[in-house]
Amino acid sequence: MLFIAVTSRRMFPIFWRLNKAFSNEGCLHEESDIMIVIRDRNDRGRTKIDWLDSRHSFSFGDYVDPNHMGFRSLRVINDDRVIPGGGFGTHGHRDMEIVSYVLSGALEHKDSLGSGSVIRHREVQHMSAGTGVTHSEFNHSKEEPVHFLQIWILPERQGIEPSYEQKKFPPEQCRGRFQLIGDRHGTGGALTIHQDVRLYAAELAAGDEISQDLADGRRAWVQVAGGAVTLKGNELREGDGAAISNEPSVRLATDVGAEVLLFDLA
């Protein structure tokens, strides 16, 4: 069992219990006759304390749902909102690929690798916890809240040397298309994630329609970070997710505009 210590602005310790990491088969049902399974935003778990309001797509901390333990190697998607000056005090991780995707505001990061930075919208942070790392994440602003997605991906192997990277993806790169922002090889300037996963971001204007092919045997997860999209007749709004199996491609359309993450998973 893995334990993570989290501290508030007043550095009062809270211990979050995570369930055991699951295999790449995942625990979200993947029957062959079910192509798309919607994860409704209103059914997610929730942690709400004085400085944090977090929604959990998959089991996390005190929120435990055997039907939502992850999907393939995707283990955590937390939709976090942190008040000005609040944040996660120094705590440890091991053997996990952690991606922070900021939607608004500014997230301040410090870790035991010597990294220290501020992450803003269209900037993406990746930390490979590997053999062990400690870090803290705080709202950089004393006036404005920060809203970000905290994403955990199971690594392809344990004992990887810890590392940190942060990259900015200008809006024109993600506008009206799926822009690769992370994969196993750091292709084309993407972040290097130690797992057979391809992570894309897209920013869509009203009327846009985009698609991404999936190779045979691949699965996908769509997470709507903002706005609304249509996926094979299903309307998905901010906070909704969708597990996609046995489909040749992912096709999204929007009438109002949207910001979306797409995980192409083994």
N, C-alpha and C positions, 0 to 999 in steps of 0.2 A: 504494500500500500504506500502511495506517495503522499507526502504532506507538504503543503506550501504555507508559509507564514506570511500574512498580509497585515500591514499596519496602516492606521488612518493618519489624518493630519496630526492628531495628538499622540501618534505612535502607540495606540492601544492595540495589542496583538489580537488578531483573529485567525483561527486556523481553519483552512479550507481542505476538506478531505476529498481527494479524487479517487475514483474507482480505478481498478487495475486497467492498464492499457489493453485494448483488444486487438485482435489480429486484423489483417487487411480485409478479411471477409466482412468486417463491420457488424453492427447489431441492428441497423435499420433494415427492415425486411426487404429482400431483393428477389422475390419470386419472379420467375422468368416471364410470367404473363402480366406483371405490373411494370409498365415502362416508366411512368412518372409518379412519384410519391411526393405530395406537397407537405411541407413542414410549415404549418400556419403560424404566423407571427404571434397570434394571441394565445397559442398553446405552449409557447416556450416557457422554460423555467425562469425564475426571477430572483435576484438578490438585490434588496434595497436597504441601504444603511445611510447614515447621515451624509456621507460624501460621495456615494456610489449608487447608481441605478444601472443594473446589468441584466440583460436578457440572454438566456442560454439556449441555443439551438439543440445542444446535446448535454447529457448529464455532466454536471460540474458542481463541486462543492457539496452543499447540502441538498441540491436538486438531483434526484436520482430517478431516472425513468428507463427501465430495462429495454424499452422499445426505441430509445434514442440515445445510444451509447457512442455514436459516431457513424461515419459512412466511409467504407474502405479505409484508407490511411488518414482521412480527415477526422480528427478527434474532438476539437473544440472550435466553436464559433461563438464568442461572447460579444454582444452588442453593448459596449460600455459607455456610460456617460458619467463624467467626473466633474464635480463642482470646482470653481476657482480655488486653487491652492491645495486641493485634495489629491490623494493618490495612493498608490501601492508602495509601501516602504520596502526596504531591502529584504528580499526573499530568494530562495534557491530553486533551481530547476535542474533536471538531468534528462538526457536522452529524449529530447523533444525539439522539433523544428517550430519556432515561434515567429509568427508574422504579425506585425501591427500595421493596420491600414487606417489612417486618420481621415475622417469625414469632415470634421470642422474643428476649429481651435488648434491648439498646439500641445503636443505631448513631449515631456522632458524625460530622457532616458539616461541612466548611469549604470555601469556594470563593473564586475570584477575583472574584466578584460582591459579596463582602462578607457572604454568607450564612454563618451558623453555627448549628447546631441539633443536637438529639438526637432520633432517630426511634425510637419504640417500637411494640409491637404495636398494630395497628389505626390506625397513622399511616402515611401514604404520602407519599413524596417524589418530585417530578418535577423534572428539570433538562433544559432545552433547551440543548444545547451550542452549536448554531448556528455562528456565526463563530469560536468558540473560547472555551474556558473551562478553567481548571485547578481541581482539587478534591482533597480527601483524604477517606477514609472509614475510621474506626477503631472498634473495639469500645470503647464508652464505659466499660465496666466493667473493673475490675482483677480481678474474681473470677468472673464468669459469662460463658460464651460468648455470642455473638450469631449468630443464624440468620436469613438474609434471602434473598429472591429479587432478583437484579439483572437487570433487563429492559431491553433496548434495542430501540427501534422506529425504523425509517428515517423521516426526516421527509418531508413532502410536497414540500418544496423545500429547496434549500441556501441558506446565507447568512442564516438567521433570527437575529434579535437574541437573545443568550443570556438565559435567565431561570431563576428558581428558585421553587418553591412546595412547600408541605408542608401536608397536611390530615389531620385526624383524623376517622375514621368510627366512631362509637360502635357497640358490638356489636348494639344493637337494630336498627340500620339494615341490617345484613347478615344478621341471623338469619333463616333459613328463606326467603331470597329472594336474587335477584341484585341487588345494589346497584351502581349506576353510580358508579365512582370516577374515571373519566377519559374524556374524549372531545375532539373537535376544538373544541367551543364552551364547554367548562366548564359543561355543563348542570346546573342544580340544585345548584351548589356543587362539582361534580366538578373534578378537575384538568384543565388545558387542554393537550392533547397535539396537536402540529402534524402530524396525520395523520388520515386517515379511518378511525379505529378507535374502538371503544367497549369500554372495559375495565370488567369487573364483578368484584366479590368477593362470596362467599357463605359463611356459616358455618351448617352444617347439624347438626341433632341426629339421633340415631338414629330412623329411621322417616320422616324428611323426604323429600319428593319435590318437585322444582322444575323449571321449564322456562323457556326464553327463546326467543322466535321470532326467526328470521333472515329478512331480506328476500331477495328473489330475487337470485341472483348473489353473495351474501355467503358468506364462509367463516368458520370459527370454530376457535379453539384452546382446549382445556380443559387447565389445569395443576392437578394435585392437590397442594395445599400441605400437607395433613395429613389423616389418616384414610383413608377409602376410599369410593368411589362406584361405581355401576353406570351405564354409558352404553350404551344399546341392546344390552344383553346382555353387554357387556364390563366386567369388574371393573378399576377403576383405583385404585391405591394411592398413598400419598405418594411424590412424585417422578415419577409417570407423567404423560405428556401425551397428547393426542389431537388430530389434525388432522381437521377435519370439513368435508366438501364436499357440495354438492347435497342438503342436508337442510333441511327447513322450520323446524326448531327443535332446540334442545339440551335434552334431558331427563335429569336426574340423580336418582338415588335412593340412599339410604344406610341401612344397618342399624346402623352403628357411629358415625356422625357424621363430619364432614369439613369442611375448609376448602379452598375452590376459587377459582381465578381463571378468568374466561372472557374471551377476546378475540374480539370481533365485528369482522371484517376485510373490507376491500374486496377 
